[in-house]
Amino acid sequence: MIHYGADDNASGVGGVLEIAQYLAGQKARGNLSMKHDLLLGAWSGEELGLLGSSYFVRTLAEEEKVSTLGGRVAAYLNMDMIGRLRDSLAQGNGTT
């Protein structure tokens, strides 16, 4: 079966939502002490030239008046196309 967009858009969005839910649960239970803020975002228009992520970086740099984001951003993970349907769907055990 063809899964248009499922390997691309849906898997990335699903991954970000799972991470957000997991981290929020850990924080609520007192199991997560953070030294830095955490921003989870989803961008649009990436196939058209990284429009969303470029806008985010450019705007943050302009607001902070810095040429690089080294002091503000410690890591950036791209969650695009993290899912791949091969032989069968992988399902979680619901213990998030």
C-alpha positions in Angstrom: 0.0 0.0 0.0 1.2 3.5 -0.7 1.3 5.9 2.3 1.8 9.3 0.7 3.1 11.7 3.3 3.1 9.1 6.1 6.8 8.5 6.0 7.5 12.1 5.6 5.2 14.6 7.3 3.2 12.3 9.6 6.2 10.4 11.0 8.1 13.6 11.9 5.0 15.3 13.5 4.2 12.0 15.4 7.8 11.8 16.6 7.8 15.4 17.9 4.4 14.9 19.7 5.7 11.7 21.3 8.8 13.4 22.6 6.8 16.3 23.9 4.4 14.0 25.7 7.2 12.0 27.2 9.2 15.0 28.4 6.0 16.7 29.9 5.2 13.5 31.8 8.8 13.3 33.1 8.7 16.9 34.2 5.2 16.5 35.9 6.6 13.5 37.9 9.6 15.5 39.0 12.0 13.3 37.0 13.3 16.0 34.7 15.2 19.0 35.9 16.2 21.2 33.1 19.0 23.8 33.0 17.8 25.2 29.7 14.5 26.0 28.0 13.3 23.4 25.4 11.5 24.4 22.2 9.8 21.9 20.1 8.7 23.2 16.7 7.3 22.1 13.4 8.1 24.0 10.2 6.3 24.2 7.0 7.6 24.7 3.5 10.8 22.7 3.9 10.6 21.2 0.4 10.4 24.7 -1.0 13.8 25.8 0.4 13.7 25.4 4.2 11.3 28.3 4.5 10.1 27.6 8.1 13.4 26.7 9.7 15.3 29.5 7.8 12.7 32.0 9.0 13.0 30.8 12.6 16.8 31.0 12.6 16.9 34.4 10.8 14.3 35.9 13.1 15.9 34.7 16.3 19.3 36.0 15.1 17.8 39.4 14.3 16.1 39.6 17.7 19.2 38.6 19.6 21.4 40.7 17.3 23.9 37.9 16.8 25.4 36.4 13.7 25.3 32.9 15.1 22.9 31.1 17.4 25.7 29.3 19.3 24.8 30.9 22.6 21.1 30.3 22.3 20.7 27.0 20.5 22.5 23.9 21.9 21.0 21.3 19.5 18.7 21.1 16.5 17.2 17.8 15.5 15.5 17.3 12.2 12.6 14.9 12.6 11.7 14.7 8.9 11.0 11.3 7.5 11.8 9.3 10.7 9.3 6.6 9.8 9.7 4.0 7.1 7.0 1.5 6.3 8.8 -1.7 5.3 7.3 -5.1 6.1 4.9 -4.0 8.9 4.0 -1.1 11.1 5.9 -0.7 14.3 3.6 -0.1 17.3 4.5 1.2 20.7 3.5 -0.5 23.9 1.5 2.4 25.2 3.7 3.1 28.2 4.7 6.6 27.3 
